[in-house]
Amino acid sequence: MKKTKRYIPSIPVETIKAARSGDSIAMTIVLSKYQNYISRVAMKPVYEEEKGMVMYVDEYMRRQLETKLIEKILEFDTTR
């Protein structure tokens, strides 16, 4: 079985510190780095008569994941 490497976005510590201190632009940068991953995790199968099973992004779940990420960024310890 072939292992696939996962892409982990590298975000500069300065950007995380700025997001943690309340900089909205820095928070937007961090959220944009994880946007594709969050959308992929929030996929939901929906049955449509004409197309069969179709995958859609569950917007409620996507927003919950974004909110959780924001909470974790605000709690993040940059002194390590």
Backbone bond lengths (Angstrom), bond angles and torsions (degrees), N, CA, C in turn:
res aa  C-N    CA-C-N  psi(-1)  N-CA   C-N-CA  omega(-1)  CA-C   N-CA-C  phi
1 M - - - 1.433 - - 1.536 108.36 -
2 K 1.309 116.43 133.16 1.452 121.76 -177.19 1.533 110.36 -89.18
3 K 1.332 115.02 128.53 1.456 119.42 177.52 1.514 109.19 -86.29
4 T 1.318 115.67 140.12 1.457 120.02 175.93 1.517 108.17 -105.61
5 K 1.312 115.48 139.72 1.456 119.68 177.98 1.513 108.66 -82.18
6 R 1.305 114.78 136.17 1.455 119.74 177.02 1.513 109.12 -88.58
7 Y 1.316 114.87 142.12 1.453 120.48 177.30 1.521 108.53 -86.96
8 I 1.310 115.99 122.28 1.455 121.26 176.42 1.517 107.06 -111.73
9 P 1.322 117.07 116.62 1.460 118.79 -177.34 1.526 111.13 -64.77
10 S 1.316 116.27 134.86 1.455 119.09 176.59 1.528 108.37 -94.80
11 I 1.307 114.40 123.25 1.451 121.09 -178.76 1.526 106.83 -118.43
12 P 1.316 117.57 126.67 1.466 119.47 179.20 1.531 111.60 -58.92
13 V 1.314 115.73 144.11 1.462 121.00 -179.62 1.530 110.62 -60.08
14 E 1.320 116.88 -34.45 1.466 120.06 179.60 1.527 111.31 -61.87
15 T 1.331 115.86 -36.67 1.466 120.02 178.62 1.520 110.64 -67.71
16 I 1.327 116.52 -40.95 1.468 120.46 178.81 1.526 109.85 -65.91
17 K 1.320 117.10 -41.92 1.470 120.41 178.17 1.526 110.76 -61.54
18 A 1.329 116.01 -42.03 1.463 119.88 179.19 1.527 110.66 -65.01
19 A 1.329 117.03 -41.69 1.474 120.85 178.46 1.520 109.92 -64.08
20 R 1.321 116.00 -39.28 1.460 120.69 -179.69 1.524 111.33 -66.01
21 S 1.336 116.92 -32.84 1.460 120.29 -179.05 1.528 112.77 -82.98
22 G 1.333 117.64 -3.93 1.460 120.52 174.34 1.512 115.58 110.95
23 D 1.315 117.93 9.26 1.467 121.16 178.42 1.529 108.95 -74.37
24 S 1.329 115.98 114.29 1.468 119.82 -175.49 1.532 112.20 -69.07
25 I 1.320 117.47 -31.93 1.470 120.04 178.69 1.518 110.43 -67.13
26 A 1.329 116.91 -42.16 1.468 120.90 177.85 1.528 110.73 -64.21
27 M 1.336 116.75 -39.37 1.468 120.29 178.27 1.523 109.96 -64.11
28 T 1.313 117.20 -39.67 1.466 121.44 177.59 1.520 111.01 -63.51
29 I 1.323 117.53 -38.73 1.470 121.36 178.13 1.519 110.05 -62.79
30 V 1.336 116.74 -45.51 1.470 120.62 179.92 1.525 110.17 -63.58
31 L 1.325 117.51 -45.79 1.469 120.50 -179.73 1.524 111.68 -63.54
32 S 1.326 117.37 -36.64 1.460 119.67 179.95 1.529 111.58 -68.05
33 K 1.324 117.15 -30.29 1.472 120.28 177.15 1.525 111.18 -64.76
34 Y 1.337 116.61 -33.37 1.462 120.96 -177.31 1.520 113.47 -100.24
35 Q 1.315 118.13 3.75 1.466 121.87 -174.85 1.535 112.67 -58.06
36 N 1.315 117.85 -47.26 1.469 120.35 -178.77 1.522 111.53 -64.46
37 Y 1.321 116.64 -42.18 1.461 120.43 179.58 1.521 111.05 -63.39
38 I 1.317 116.64 -45.88 1.465 120.42 -179.72 1.527 110.69 -62.08
39 S 1.318 117.05 -41.65 1.473 119.93 178.73 1.520 111.39 -63.91
40 R 1.326 116.86 -38.41 1.463 120.69 179.31 1.528 111.24 -66.20
41 V 1.326 116.85 -40.37 1.463 120.84 -179.97 1.526 110.85 -69.13
42 A 1.322 117.53 -31.45 1.458 121.90 -176.07 1.535 113.33 -87.31
43 M 1.327 117.94 11.63 1.471 120.29 179.27 1.525 110.71 -68.58
44 K 1.312 114.36 142.44 1.462 121.30 -177.58 1.534 108.88 -136.18
45 P 1.345 117.40 129.54 1.463 118.57 177.53 1.535 111.08 -77.11
46 V 1.338 115.17 135.22 1.461 121.29 179.14 1.522 107.37 -131.66
47 Y 1.326 116.49 135.46 1.458 120.81 178.97 1.515 109.79 -90.04
48 E 1.326 116.16 125.79 1.459 122.68 173.48 1.520 107.33 -119.05
49 E 1.331 116.37 138.40 1.461 120.55 -175.50 1.524 112.83 -59.08
50 E 1.316 117.40 -43.53 1.462 120.34 -175.52 1.526 112.77 -77.01
51 K 1.331 116.97 -34.00 1.462 120.47 -173.38 1.516 114.32 -106.90
52 G 1.317 118.19 -13.91 1.458 120.53 -174.90 1.520 109.73 84.25
53 M 1.338 116.56 -142.41 1.462 121.43 -179.86 1.524 109.80 -78.48
54 V 1.295 116.33 126.79 1.459 122.93 179.49 1.521 107.18 -128.67
55 M 1.334 116.28 141.63 1.463 120.98 178.86 1.526 109.45 -96.11
56 Y 1.327 115.58 130.05 1.450 122.29 177.05 1.522 109.29 -126.77
57 V 1.320 116.13 154.79 1.454 120.68 174.44 1.524 107.76 -81.61
58 D 1.322 115.69 122.44 1.459 121.24 176.09 1.526 107.00 -77.57
59 E 1.326 116.66 106.10 1.465 121.77 -173.87 1.526 112.11 -63.66
60 Y 1.320 117.44 -34.01 1.459 120.51 178.49 1.527 110.14 -65.00
61 M 1.328 116.48 -46.01 1.465 120.79 178.92 1.531 110.59 -65.83
62 R 1.326 116.83 -40.16 1.464 120.59 179.17 1.519 110.14 -60.21
63 R 1.306 116.50 -44.11 1.468 120.59 -179.90 1.523 111.04 -66.10
64 Q 1.329 117.39 -38.60 1.458 120.66 177.00 1.526 111.08 -61.99
65 L 1.335 116.86 -42.31 1.458 120.65 178.78 1.525 111.57 -65.42
66 E 1.321 116.82 -40.21 1.466 120.13 176.87 1.529 110.73 -63.10
67 T 1.320 116.82 -41.97 1.456 120.99 179.42 1.524 110.76 -63.56
68 K 1.319 117.21 -41.22 1.463 121.36 178.33 1.522 110.64 -64.48
69 L 1.331 117.23 -39.81 1.458 120.96 177.46 1.525 110.35 -63.25
70 I 1.319 117.93 -42.67 1.464 121.37 178.10 1.527 110.42 -61.46
71 E 1.333 116.84 -42.51 1.463 120.29 178.12 1.526 110.99 -60.26
72 K 1.324 116.92 -43.51 1.466 121.27 -178.59 1.524 111.57 -69.18
73 I 1.317 117.18 -33.91 1.465 120.00 176.77 1.526 109.59 -64.82
74 L 1.323 116.93 -41.69 1.458 120.81 -179.81 1.527 112.36 -67.42
75 E 1.341 117.51 -24.96 1.463 122.20 177.83 1.522 112.80 -92.47
76 F 1.321 118.17 -7.75 1.466 122.51 -171.20 1.524 111.78 -62.93
77 D 1.346 116.12 133.47 1.457 122.32 -179.88 1.529 108.92 -94.81
78 T 1.327 116.66 110.72 1.474 120.75 -178.19 1.523 112.31 -94.02
79 T 1.309 117.83 6.22 1.469 119.91 -178.85 1.526 112.54 -89.04
80 R 1.309 119.21 -3.39 1.460 120.42 -178.87 1.486 111.55 -73.86
